[in-house]
Amino acid sequence: MPDTLNRPKDIIDYCLRPSGLSPESAEYQDVFRRLEHVIKTYQAQILRAKQPVDVDFSQMRTITINEDAHGHD
């Protein structure tokens, strides 16, 4: 992910682009709303703590949204 993506909207748009969902679709809007809440919550915690917050994604299941969009990396 490019270093320039530091705002929730930019991060979410970057992550959802390969899904092929229309930004106007109900599914896209629901995922966007949920991800925005998560990102803003972590940002608030980081600001309050004034130090990095650990996020452990190692126990999360991997889901491939659209392998072709990522070049089968």
KOLDRENMI-872821 format. One record per residue: residue number from 1; x, y, z of N, C-alpha, C in turn. Coordinates in steps of 0.05 Angstrom, whole numbers, always signed. Example, Ala and Ser with C-alpha at 12.3 -4.5 7.8 and 13.67 -1.06 7.14 Angstrom:
BEGIN
<pt 1, <+264, -114, +156>, <+246, -90, +156>, <+264, -66, +156>>;
<pt 2, <+257, -45, +142>, <+273, -21, +143>, <+258, +1, +157>>;
! end
This chain:
BEGIN
<pt 1, <+17, -23, +0>, <+0, +0, +0>, <+18, +25, +0>>;
<pt 2, <+13, +43, -18>, <+29, +68, -18>, <+28, +83, +8>>;
<pt 3, <+50, +96, +15>, <+52, +111, +40>, <+32, +135, +40>>;
<pt 4, <+23, +143, +17>, <+5, +167, +16>, <-23, +160, +26>>;
<pt 5, <-29, +134, +30>, <-56, +127, +40>, <-57, +128, +70>>;
<pt 6, <-66, +150, +81>, <-67, +152, +110>, <-94, +161, +120>>;
<pt 7, <-113, +165, +103>, <-140, +172, +111>, <-158, +148, +107>>;
<pt 8, <-178, +145, +125>, <-195, +121, +123>, <-207, +117, +96>>;
<pt 9, <-217, +139, +83>, <-230, +136, +57>, <-210, +126, +36>>;
<pt 10, <-186, +136, +36>, <-165, +127, +17>, <-158, +98, +21>>;
<pt 11, <-155, +90, +46>, <-148, +62, +53>, <-170, +44, +44>>;
<pt 12, <-195, +51, +50>, <-218, +33, +44>, <-222, +31, +14>>;
<pt 13, <-221, +54, +0>, <-223, +53, -29>, <-202, +35, -42>>;
<pt 14, <-177, +38, -32>, <-155, +21, -42>, <-161, -9, -38>>;
<pt 15, <-171, -16, -14>, <-176, -44, -7>, <-201, -55, -22>>;
<pt 16, <-221, -39, -27>, <-245, -49, -40>, <-244, -49, -70>>;
<pt 17, <-226, -34, -82>, <-224, -32, -111>, <-223, -59, -125>>;
<pt 18, <-207, -79, -115>, <-206, -105, -129>, <-232, -121, -127>>;
<pt 19, <-250, -113, -109>, <-275, -129, -105>, <-293, -128, -129>>;
<pt 20, <-291, -107, -145>, <-309, -104, -168>, <-337, -94, -160>>;
<pt 21, <-341, -89, -134>, <-367, -78, -126>, <-371, -49, -135>>;
<pt 22, <-395, -42, -142>, <-400, -14, -149>, <-401, +2, -123>>;
<pt 23, <-388, +25, -122>, <-388, +42, -98>, <-417, +50, -90>>;
<pt 24, <-435, +48, -108>, <-463, +56, -102>, <-479, +32, -91>>;
<pt 25, <-468, +8, -92>, <-483, -16, -83>, <-486, -16, -53>>;
<pt 26, <-507, -29, -44>, <-512, -32, -15>, <-489, -47, -1>>;
<pt 27, <-479, -68, -15>, <-458, -84, -3>, <-432, -67, +1>>;
<pt 28, <-425, -52, -19>, <-401, -35, -17>, <-405, -15, +6>>;
<pt 29, <-428, -2, +7>, <-433, +18, +28>, <-432, +6, +56>>;
<pt 30, <-442, -19, +59>, <-441, -32, +85>, <-413, -39, +93>>;
<pt 31, <-397, -50, +75>, <-369, -56, +81>, <-354, -31, +86>>;
<pt 32, <-358, -10, +70>, <-344, +15, +74>, <-350, +27, +102>>;
<pt 33, <-375, +27, +110>, <-383, +37, +136>, <-369, +22, +159>>;
<pt 34, <-369, -4, +157>, <-356, -21, +177>, <-326, -16, +179>>;
<pt 35, <-313, -16, +156>, <-284, -11, +156>, <-277, +17, +165>>;
<pt 36, <-293, +36, +158>, <-288, +64, +167>, <-289, +65, +198>>;
<pt 37, <-309, +52, +209>, <-312, +51, +238>, <-287, +39, +251>>;
<pt 38, <-278, +16, +241>, <-254, +3, +252>, <-229, +21, +250>>;
<pt 39, <-225, +32, +227>, <-201, +49, +223>, <-202, +73, +241>>;
<pt 40, <-224, +87, +242>, <-226, +110, +259>, <-223, +103, +289>>;
<pt 41, <-233, +80, +297>, <-230, +71, +325>, <-201, +67, +331>>;
<pt 42, <-186, +54, +314>, <-157, +50, +318>, <-142, +76, +318>>;
<pt 43, <-149, +94, +300>, <-136, +120, +299>, <-141, +135, +326>>;
<pt 44, <-165, +134, +336>, <-171, +148, +362>, <-154, +136, +384>>;
<pt 45, <-152, +109, +385>, <-136, +96, +406>, <-107, +104, +404>>;
<pt 46, <-97, +105, +380>, <-69, +112, +376>, <-64, +141, +386>>;
<pt 47, <-82, +159, +379>, <-79, +187, +388>, <-80, +189, +418>>;
<pt 48, <-98, +175, +430>, <-101, +176, +459>, <-76, +164, +473>>;
<pt 49, <-66, +142, +463>, <-44, +129, +476>, <-17, +142, +469>>;
<pt 50, <-17, +158, +448>, <+8, +171, +438>, <+31, +151, +434>>;
<pt 51, <+23, +127, +427>, <+42, +106, +419>, <+28, +85, +402>>;
<pt 52, <+43, +69, +388>, <+31, +49, +370>, <+12, +30, +385>>;
<pt 53, <-9, +22, +371>, <-28, +2, +382>, <-24, -24, +367>>;
<pt 54, <-20, -46, +382>, <-16, -72, +370>, <-43, -82, +358>>;
<pt 55, <-41, -91, +333>, <-64, -103, +320>, <-55, -130, +310>>;
<pt 56, <-67, -152, +320>, <-58, -179, +313>, <-78, -191, +293>>;
<pt 57, <-70, -192, +268>, <-88, -204, +248>, <-81, -233, +242>>;
<pt 58, <-62, -244, +257>, <-53, -271, +252>, <-74, -293, +255>>;
<pt 59, <-95, -287, +271>, <-116, -307, +276>, <-140, -303, +257>>;
<pt 60, <-138, -283, +240>, <-160, -278, +221>, <-157, -296, +197>>;
<pt 61, <-180, -306, +187>, <-180, -322, +163>, <-174, -304, +139>>;
<pt 62, <-158, -314, +120>, <-152, -300, +96>, <-174, -304, +76>>;
<pt 63, <-183, -282, +64>, <-204, -284, +43>, <-193, -270, +18>>;
<pt 64, <-193, -284, -4>, <-185, -273, -29>, <-210, -262, -43>>;
<pt 65, <-210, -236, -47>, <-234, -224, -60>, <-234, -228, -90>>;
<pt 66, <-211, -222, -103>, <-209, -224, -132>, <-180, -228, -138>>;
<pt 67, <-172, -253, -141>, <-144, -260, -145>, <-133, -247, -171>>;
<pt 68, <-149, -246, -192>, <-140, -234, -217>, <-132, -205, -214>>;
<pt 69, <-146, -191, -197>, <-141, -162, -193>, <-114, -158, -180>>;
<pt 70, <-104, -178, -166>, <-78, -176, -152>, <-56, -190, -167>>;
<pt 71, <-60, -199, -190>, <-39, -212, -206>, <-29, -238, -195>>;
<pt 72, <-45, -252, -180>, <-39, -279, -169>, <-13, -278, -152>>;
<pt 73, <-8, -256, -138>, <+16, -253, -122>, <+15, -271, -97>>;
! end
